[in-house]
Amino acid sequence: MKDGFLKEVKELVEKYGQNNQNFDTIGYREIIDYLNRKITLPEAVELIKKNTRNYAKRQMTWFRKDKRIRWIKDEKEALSLGASFLS
């Protein structure tokens, strides 16, 4: 918010209308609800945080099921894998 997200959303809604399919994403839909006076700005911010956390949890659930993914334990392992890849 402090970097201008609210202003960005306002300008995009003015340019493209609030029903643009691209605005059906976390952050935009909550700010549009704020602009439409359905919720307050603090409520919008809290909803963005909550919806982001929930989305991240769903992603992790999905990623854990994918056996092709190799999870890296720490920076040391990442650097070792990177060096192996580059050589």
N, C-alpha and C positions, 0 to 999 in steps of 0.2 A: 504494500500500500504506500509506504513512504517513498518508493521509487516511481510512483506515478501510475499504478495499475488502475485506480479509479478513473483518472483522467483518460487513460487509454481506452477503457471500456466505453466511457461516455462518448468519446470521439468516434469510435467504431460503430456504436449503435446509431449515432446521428448519421453516419455515412451509409451504413448498410441495413439499418432497421434491426429491431431486437429479435425478430423471428428467424434470422439467418441461422442455418443449421450449424455453422462453425462455432456459434456461441453456446452450443449444448455441451459444454465442457466444464470441468471443475473450475471455479473462479468466476467465469463469465456469467453463468446462470445465477449465482448468488448475488453478484453485483447488479445484474439486471433486475433481480427482485428488489434490491435496495433502491435502485433508480425508480422503480414502479411503486415505491413506498409500501411494499408488502412486508418488509423487515427493516430493522435498523442497520446502520453500518456495523456496529459491534456484533450484531447477530450474523451478518453476512460474513464477517471475518472469522467468527467461530465456526460457521458452517463450512467455509472453505477449508479450515484446518481439519475439521472432522471428516469431511468428504475425501480430503487428500489422504488422511491416515487410513480410512477404509479402503480406498483404491489401492494403496500400497500393500495392505494386508492381502487383498485379493490377488495382486500380482505375485506376491511371495508364495501364496498357496499354489498358484499356477506354475511358477518357476520350479518349485520343489518337486513337482511331479515329472518334470522333464529330466530324464536321466542323462541327456547329452550335456547338461550344464555341469561344469566343474567349478565348484565353489572354492575360492582362494581364501586361505585362513588368515594371512597377514601380509604386511608389506614385504617381508623377506621372501615369501613364496612368490609374490607378484613380480618382484624384481628378478628372481631366478627364472621364472617362466618367460618374462620379457626378454632376458638375455639369451635364453635358449632359442626363442623364436627368431631373434635378430641374427643369430649366428648360423 
